[in-house]
Amino acid sequence: MPSEPSSPDLDHLLSHAERRVGRRLAAVLAEENCSVEEWRVLSAIADGQGHPMSEIADHALMPAPTLTKLVDRMVAGNLVYRRPDPDDRRRVLLHLTGRGRILHQRAAHRAHSDQSRLLNAIGDQGELARLLPLLAATIDGLPAVAPNRPPQR
């Protein structure tokens, strides 16, 4: 009979939490008729500086072709617009329209209010926001070790 681990794997815990948080965010944003993917794009460009698609794809956690299709829909919906980068005419920068800025502000208010309620409910005082990027950076800097093999020196 296989032995039960004393606690779930970190991967499982994080995946489970991410899915639930994502569903919750989707429900909150749906009140503004905004998808999570649209929200990520709007958030990436909300500073008004204009950002290249590659940077937005990283922020939105989307492959470039999928992002392009989404941005095309957002352009058609008058939420964003594209402009050539003045420093490199081969690149295109994405900006918010007035309508996109209003949607971002309304969605941001809802998303941040809900996030604050959620974090307050678990008694978080900023630890989670500090530890998750630290975990990601640590993962990026550590080599994977094969099971049942000592780390190489």
Disulfide bonds with the S-S distance in Angstrom:
none
